[in-house]
Structures are given as C-alpha cells and as structure tokens.
Amino acid sequence: MSDDNALISFVASKIELPEEIVITLFKKFIANAEAILTKFEEEHEDAAALKMAVHSLKGISRNLYLEALGNACEAFERALPTLTSDEKRKHLLQLGEETLKIIAQMKRALA
C-alpha cells in the first residue's frame, strides 16, 4: 500500500476491529517478528527450530492479512526439507527482508 496509514485501515476492515486495537496488534507483530528474525539468525542450521519460527511468522502474518508474507512463509515451510544450506540462507534472507519492509511500514504508520 502506498500510504502507510492505509495499512491500519485495511487490516482494521479485514479483521473488523477498531483501528486502536489494530495499532496494538501492529506493536505486538513488530515485537514478535523481530524476535523471530533473531531466531532465523540463531537457528538457521536447526531445521525443526527454523520450521517452527517460520510457521510462527506465517501465523502472525496471516492474522493481520499480510498474505504475501504468509504465503512466502508457507512456500518456505514446504520447501525446507529439500533445501540445501545455501538455499535455506537465501530464502531466510528474502523472508527477513520482506518482514523488515513490513515492520518499517508499520512503524511509519504508528509514528
């Protein structure tokens, strides 16, 4: 969305909650997503822990109708068993970048 504040309105309309609650949910998303990104760095070699972290990110993304991120997480989950170590790192980097973009957009909307 071109207007950062439009993200709040979009999510509020989708989950049918007041924007004040969406603002709280955005703050929780930011905190949780940042913690998950740390897990990506710490546990990139542990497939089970990595799958759990990606699954968590998928869930919190879809709860806020952030479908592109949720879909990217799901694709990574499906591919994880067949990925080489280098491919895992590449996918994690892409997921991390997409997540950071959303976090930045949310922070701008909250400013």
N, C-alpha and C positions, 0 to 999 in steps of 0.2 A: 504494500500500500504506500502511496506516495506521501500521504500525511500521517505522521507518527500517531497523532491523536485519533486518527480513524481506526487504528488497531484496537484501541479501547472500545470504541463504539461497535466495531464489528464483532468482537468477542462478546460484549455485553448483549448484543442482539441474538447471537447464536446460543448462548447459554441461558438467556432470559433472566439475567440478574442485573441489578443496578451497577452503574459504572464504578461506584465506590467499592463494591465488592470485587470487581474485575481488577481494580488498582491493587487491592490486597493480593489477589491471585497472581498478578504480574510480579509483585515483590517476592512472593514465595517461589514462583517459577525461576526468577533470576537466581535466588539463593540455591535452589535445588540444582539448576542447570550448571551453575558454577562448580558445585560440589561434584557433579557427575563428570564434568570436563577434567577435574583433578584426577578422578578415578581412571579416565581414559589414559592419562599420562602414567599413572602408577601401575595400572594392571593390564597394560596392552599385551602382555605375553600370557596372561591367565584367561583362557577362553571363557570359562564359566563366569568369572567375575565381570569380564568385559560384556558378555551377553546380558548379564543382569543389569549392568549400568546402561547399556543401550536400550534395553527393554523399559527401564525406568524413564529414560528420556523420551521414548516413544509415548509412554502413557501420559506424562505431564504435557507433552506437546499436543496430543490429540484431545486432552481435556479442555484445552484452550483453542481448539480448532486450528491449530498450526499444522495443517495437513501435509505441507511439503516436508517439514522436518519429521513428522511422524512417519511418513512414507519412506523417507530416506533411512530412518532407523529400522523400519521393518525390512527393507531390502538388505541392509547390513546384517540383521539377525539371520535372515535366510541364507545369505552367502557365507557367513562366518565359518562354518565347518570346512569349507573348501578353499578358503583364502590362505595365501602364503603370508608370511610375516610382513613382507613388504607391502602386499596388497591391503592387509589389515591396517597398517600405518597410514596408507594413502586414504582409505575410507574413513579412518578416525580423524584425519586431518580435515577432510571435507565436512564431516559431521560437526567437528569442532568449529570450523569457520562459519557454517550455516547457523549454528547455535549462537555464536558470538554476534552475528549480524542481528539475530532476533533479540538478544539481550540488549544490544545497543539501541535498537528501535524502541524497545520497552522503556529503557532508561530515559530516552529522549521524550517519550510520551508521558513519563512520570515527572519530568522536570518542570 
